[in-house]
Amino acid sequence: MTDARVLSAPWLSSGPAARVLALLNCDGEEARVVGGAVRNALLGIAIGDIDIATTAMPAEVVRRAKAASIKSVPTGIEHGTVTLVLEGHPFEVTTLREDTETFGRKAKVEFGRDWVGDAHRRDFTINALSVGPDGVVHDHVGGLADIAERRVRFIGDPSQRIAEDYLRILRFFRIHAAFGHGEPDRDGYLACIAGRAGLASLSAERVRMEMLKLLVTDGAVGAVTAMADGGLLTSLLGGVAYLGPFAAMIEIERALALTASPVRRLAALAVAVTEDARRLGARLKLSNAETKALDGMGHRWWRFASADEARARRLLYRLGETVYRDRLMLGWARSGSDPDTQRWRELALLPQRFTPPKLPLKAADFISRGVAEGPLLGHVLTLAEDAWLAADFPLDEASLNAIADQAAARVNRDGRT
């Protein structure tokens, strides 16, 4: 970690962020980088978006940007936010403000020049730090001490902060999972439990966003377990939470060196059958692709428990690599087997050593054998494909002719499958 009160970061002294700060730090106005970029830089981890707070009014921000030929977008100008786009990088610039009235997520704000007041209106102490171009870190709420302890703590009264926006319950667990150590802050945790009924007021889209982010954090297991212990998961998921398979899925991803997948982890946490996938898709307003992926994993994942390699080859052929891998991993996670179990590992790595061939037999092979065009032709191709898979994908001419002869003979004899 850098010096407790002086941050040495190259983006403060050069590059587009430094240019925006220079633009706003003159002629009686002040600007600082605030929030997550400061937190991450102090923790020595990669930063994402760089947000900037300023004493300048939104109209003045727009005027200065125009004079400097910098694109400005009034993304939230009623709340004082203007997005400046410089060298392809967007910077949210927000005028210092104070919430005079709050209505859940909405608030009536007044603009001002009070950095202390602006810090106190934020959610967590580690998110309320600010830094100017000189690298001096300004801490008005005890965020530096919490950074040092990796502690996620609400600013002021936790219950009041939660009542201002119930999404802060999910953010508390997500931020703790990403940046905290040990157990969640007790006062914050108890306030989240006390305010859990307020989660019902949140839109599904906001819940989805926070949950999927939480599931891929390093501390996801501890945070999700704390949420379950506090009675928060049932109402969010609308069903049973499977903590064991969830933890196992994370270990399996790591054992296979796979990138963390929020949808795969959600399946391990909450999907036992396809009905669970559909419920989650509707409840969290998941995308069609996300719901389809959950459904694919939840469909007969238990077949992998007894699959040998020959059967796994057939499943890989039928499902394709992505669905095969994800469904197998759900079966593995729910099996109770160790992440290093050799049989499961070999099945998971099957696509690396086996690429299923395409069925060599075509419609013409059966028309030449007397099968009439129409529905029976589709039936005979299905019969032949099943026989070809059962024979373990033979490609030699003799085997293929035998499979085609048998399938055609059956259809020609019975007139049906």
C-alpha positions, 0 to 999 in steps of 0.5 A: 500500500502507498503512503497513508496520505499521499498517493503516487499514481501516474494518471494523476500527473499525466494523461486524460484524467490529469487534463480534466483535473487541470481544466477544473482546478483553476480560477477559483474552482477545485476538483478531485478524483473520488470513490473507487479509483482512489480506493483501488489505487490505495489497495494497489489493485487495478482501477476502473472508471475515474470519477471526479468531483468539483466545486464548479457548477455543471454549466461551468464544467460544460463551458470549460470543456467546450473551450478546451474542445472536450466533448461533454454529455449531460448524463445526469445534469439534474444531479450535477453530473456531466460526462467528459470524454477525452481520448476515448475515456469517459469521466463522470464529473459531479458538482459537490452536493448535499441530499436535502431530502431522500426518497429511496433511491431518489434525492433532492440535492443542493449544490455547494462547495463543502467537501466534508459534506459531500464525503458524508453523503456517500455510502462506505468510508472506503468509497469516500476518499478523494485525491487532488492532482498533488496526490494528497488523499483527503479523508473526512470519514475514517476511510484510510483506517478502514482501507488499512484494516480492509474493513467495509463500514457504512458512513454514519448510521447504517440503518439510515444509509440503507433506508436512503437506498436499499440497494446498499444492502447488496453493495455492502456484501459485494464491496466487503467480498471484493475489498474486505477481510474477515467477518462483515462489519457487525453494525452494518451486517445487523442493519442489513438484516433489519432492513432486508424487507426493503429489498422487495422495493428494488427493481430486478435489474438493479438486483441482478447487476449487484448479485452477478458482480458479487458472485465473481468477487474473491470473497464471494463464498463468505459474503453469500454465506453471511447473506444466507445466515442473515435471511437475505437470500431466500427473498432474492432468489425465490428458492433454496440457496445451495451453499456447498455446490456454490463453494465447490463451483468456485474451487472447480473453476480455479482447479481448471484455471477458468475465468470466474463466470457469474452465471455458472456460479449462480447455477451452482448457488440456485439451480437444481432443475430447469424450473429453477433456471426459469424462475431466476431468469424471470425474477432477476430479469436475466438476459435471454442468453443468461437464462438459456445458459442456466437452463442448459446447466440445470437439464439432467446434470446428474447424468455426468455422475455415472458417465464414462468417457464414451458416454461423455463423448456422446454428450459433448457431441450432442451439447457442444463444448460450452453447454457440455462444460458448464453442465458437467461442472454443475454436476461436479459441484453438486456431486460432493467430489473434491475439485481434484477428483481425477475422473471429473477432471478428465471429463472436464478436459475432454474437449481439449483432446477430442473434437467430435466429428460430424455425422458422415452419412447424408440424406443421399445415402438413404435415398439410394437405399430406397428411403423416400423423401419426406418425414421418414428420411428425417427418422432414418437419419436420426436412427443412423446418428444414434447407431453411429454414436453408440458405435463411438463415431466410426469413420471407416466405410464398412462401419458407415455402410453397415449403419446405413444399411441397418437404419434403412432396412428398419425404416423400409420394413416398418415404415416408421421408427 
